[in-house]
Amino acid sequence: MKKIVFICILLFIFLENIFGEGFILIKYQGHYGLCDDDLNVILYPSNDKVCIVRDYIFVNKQNKCFIYDINLNFISTINSGKISDIYYLYENYYCIHSLFQDLIYNPVTQYLKQIPEKISTICFGAETISFLPMYNKGYYFDIAGNIYLEDKSFEKVYPFIFGKAVVLQSDWTKGIIDIDGNILLDGIINCGWQFKDGLLPIITDYGSGFINDKMEFVYKCPIINEYKDINVGGNPTLWCIYSEGYVYIHSTNKIWEIRDTAGNIIAELPYNSESRMGFKDGLLPVIYNGKYGYIDVNGNVAISFVFDKADDFDNGFANVCYCGKDSLVSTKSEVYYIEDLIQKKKNPLLLNNQ
């Protein structure tokens, strides 16, 4: 019996070494590909989009979407058009969000259906139930194409996240509804799109800060609503989401704060952030004096401000632009040029983070 257990353990270690932790998305000259976790290029970066969502890999090229399982076994091809994003809905249903159409697809049953109208952007990295928000419309569709909550007086609807959704009401304030359309909280001046780590950023007449799913303030803090003088690509209140137990929130014109889920201030920093994902692998891309770098959850500069562009980390690596070249940076500050990886060269440059 012990011998069998020992063999099973060796087999597990062997398989783990083969499949590793997962794939690494790479960007090269405006196109996308994949590396394995040993930095071997397994999908050449010649694609318009590559999305790894749950147990499937979606590869967009020449207006078609090629679907593979997680072991890169081919499943099917869809005439999708140019894809902007792909989202997991539930029970193997995915939404393929493209320029001119939105599709519902199930890789297991090969169910494929075009949604009657364009959907709004679904929240990044969040599960939703089967009701899809329509673009600039006050109602939803389900996966069968049936209209849901059409009779409610909403100007715009956002995705359902674990049974709750933000809506824009007729008086142009926001509210939060449940799955039946009942108002749980209204009169919101501004708020985020989703509860993360159980918290949602919110601005009301009686204070700003973060509420829980019971619509109660967990803590109050300043949240900027006017963002025209801030060097970020959108309203920070929509991006202040928790990740890995921390949030990076813009509270004054020059100061950002790292806070934990209890609202304690961990650090106050002058670095702007464009990240929509929050901390990943314990690090967050930020901008200082026109250059990008990474901070950790304690506010320390973990990777120097040397990049022209920097994305969020995933599986231990992030896509960056270093010295004008498309590159990967590791959490250990090792930089790999993508063109070197394509040529099977894996000699990293080690950054000085002093």
N, C-alpha and C positions, 0 to 999 in steps of 0.2 A: 504493500500500500504506500509506504514511504517513497519507494522508487517511482511509483506512478505520479505522486504529488510532486516529486523533484523534477520529473520529466515535464510535467505540466507547467511548472514554474519556469523552466528553461525555455519551453515553447512560447510562453507569454512574453518573456524578455526578448526572444528572437522576433516575435511579431511586433512588439513595441518598437524595436530598433528598425524594423522595416517601415512601419507606417508612421512612427514618431508622433509628434504632437499635432501635425497637420500641415497645411499648405501656407505659403507666404506669397501674397500678391506682390507682383513687381510691375513697375511702370518704366517704359523705355520709349523715348521719342513719341510720346503721346499715345502709346498703345499698351496693352495689358497682357500679362502672362502669369505663370506660377512657378515657384520653386518649392522643392520639398524642404524639410527642416534641416537638411544637410547642405542646403544652398545649391542643389543640383537643379538646373532649369528643366522642368518637366513639361511645360507648355510655353512655347516660344512667344514672346511679347509682340504679337502682330494682330491683336484683337481689339475691337472697339470697347469692349467691356467684359470683365470677368467678375462674377459674383459667386461666392461660396455661401450658401444659405442652408443651414441645417445639414442635411445629408446629401446635398446635390450641388453640382457645379454648373453654372449657367455661363456659356461663352457666346458673346454677341459679336458677329462678324458679317459684313455685307448684308445687313438687314435681316439676318437670320439668327435664331437663338439655338445653340447646340447644347443639349442637356446630357450631363454625365453623372454617374453616381460618385461617391466619395473616393472610389478606387480607380476613377477615370475610365470606367466602362461606359460606352456610349448607350444612351437610352432613346433619344428622339431628337427631331429638329422641328422648330416652329418658325413660321414666317412672322416675325415679331416687329420688324422695323427697328429703328435705332433705340436701344433700351437706355433709360435713365437710371432705373433702379428695379430691384426685385425684392419682394417682401414675403415673409412667411405669414400665413393667415392662421390656419389651424388644421389638424388632422390631414397633413400632407397636401393641403391646398396652398398655392403660391399665387401672388399677384405679380404679373410682369408688366411693369410701367414703362411704356415707350412714348415716342414723340407724338404719334398720331392715334394710338389705340392702347387700351389696357386689356389684358387677358387674365383669366383665371385658369390655372393649370394644375393638374394633379399627376405627378410622375408615376404613381403607382397604378392608377386606373386609366391614365391617358385622357382624363377629362380635360376638355379645352373649350372655353367659352369667352367670347368678347363681351366686355361690359358695355352697356348702351351708351354711357357717357364717360368723360374723363374723370378720374378720381383726383382728389387732393393728395398731396404728399403724405405718405404714411410715416409715422415716427421712426426714427432710426433705432434699430436694434430692439424693437418692442413687439411683443405679441399682441395681436388684436383678435377680437372675435370676427365672425364672418360678415359684418356689415361694413361696407366700404364708403368713405366720405366722397361725395361728388364735388368736383372742382367748382368753386363759387356758387354752390347750390345749397339749399337748406334741407337736404334729405340724403338718405343712404340707399345703396343697393346691397342685397345679399348675393351670395355666390351663384344663385340660380337666376339672377337678373331681376328679382322682385324689388319694388320700391319699398323702403322702410322709413317710417316717421315722416312721411311727406306732409302730413297735415299740421305739423308743428310750425310755429312762426319763427323759424330760424333763418337768418340771412346766410350763414355759412356753418358747416359742421366739420369737426376734426375727428381723427380716428378714435374708436373705442379702444381703451386700454384697460384690460381686466374689468370690463363692465362699466366703465365711466368714460365720458367724452366731454371735451370742451366745445362749446358752440358760440357763435356770434349771434346775438339776439337783435330784435328789430330796433332797439334803441342804441345799437352799436356798442353795447357793453357785452362782455363775455359771461358765460354761465357754464356750469358743469351739470350734466344730465346723467341719469342712469340708463339702462338698456331699454326701458319702457318710455323714455322721453321725459320723465319727471325731473323737474329742476331741483338739484341738490344744493346749489349755491348760485346766486346771480349777482348782478351789479359789479362784476369784476372789471377793473380798468384794463388790466393786461395780465397774462399768465403764460406759462409754458404750455407745451403740447401733451406732456405725459408725466405720470408719477414714476419716479425712479428711486429705488431704495425707499419706497413708500412716501415720497415727498414731492411736492409740486411748487415751483416758484410762482408767486402771485402778488399783484398790486391791487389794493382796494382803497376805498375812502377812509377806512379805519386801520390802515397799516399795510406794510409789505413784508414779505418774508416767505416762509415755506409752510404749507398746510399738509395734513395727512389725508388719507382716504375717507376720514370721517368729517372732512371739511373744517378741521380745527387747526389753528395755528400751533405748530410745534415750536417755532420761534419766529420772532420778527427781526428784520434787518433791512437796511436801505437797499433798494433795487432801482437802478436807473431805468426810467421809461423813455426819456429822450436820448437818442443815440446818434444824432446827426454829426456831432463833433468827435465821435469816437472812431478810431481806426479799426473797425470790425465790419464784417460783411452783412450785418443784419441786427435785429434787436436782441441784445443780450438776454432779455427776460425769457426769450424762447429757447435759449441755449443753456441756461443755467440748470443743468440736470446733474443729479448725483450719479456717481459711478465709483464703484469700489469703496463706497462709504464716505466719499468726499465730493465737494462741489467747489468750482472756481468761479466766483461771482464778482461782477463789476459793481462796486458800491458807490464810488465817487468818480469824478472826472479823471483822476490819475491813479486811483488805488483799486486793486483787485484783492479779494480775500479768498483764502482756502478755509472752508468750514467743514466740521464733521456733522453727522446726522443729528446731533444734539444742538447744533448751532454754535459750538465753540469755535472761536477764531484761531486757526492754527498758524497762519502767516498772513501778512499784508505785503503786497508786491506791486511793482509798477509795470508788470508785463501784460501786454494785450494777449488775448487768445481768440482764435477763430475756430476752435475745435467744437464739433457738435456731439462728440462722443464722451467728453470728460476724460478722467484718468483711465488709461489702459496700460496694463502691465506696470502699474504704479507710476506712470509718467504722463505728462501732458505737454503738447507742443504750445509754445508761447513765442511772442515777438518782442524784441527789444532793439531799438535803434535800427530798424529795418531788417534785422536778421532773426532767424528762427533758431530756437533751442528747446530744451526740455527741462521741466522742473519735476521734483518728486512731491509726494503728498505733504511733506514738511516744509515745502517752499524752497528747498535747496536747488541750485542749478545742477542738474544731474548730467546734462550734455550741453556743451558750450553753444553760444549763439554764433554759429558759423555757416548756417544753411540759408540758401535763397528761398527755399520752400520746405515745409515739413508736414507730414501727415501724422495721423494717430498711429500708435503702436498696435500691433496685432501679432500674437504668437511670437513675441520676442523681437520683432523687427518693425521698422517704419520706413516708408518711402520718403526720400529727401532729395533735394537738389544740392549737391556739394561741388564747389569749384566749377559750376556750370554743367555738371554731369549728373544724369539720373543715377541714384544710388540707393542702397539700403544702409540703415544704421541699426545696430543692435543695442540692447539695453546696457551693454558693456562698453558703449561708445566706439565700437568697431564699425568702420565705414567700408562698404564693398561697392565698387562701381558695377552697375548692371552689365555694361559691355564686357567687363572681366568675367562675370559669372557666366555669360553666354559662351565665352571662350574657355570655360571650365577652369578659370583662375580664381582662387579663393584666398588670396593674400590680402588681409584687411589693413586699412590704415587706422591707427589708434589715435583718437583725439586726446588733446590735453585739455581737461576740464577745469583748469585753474583759472 
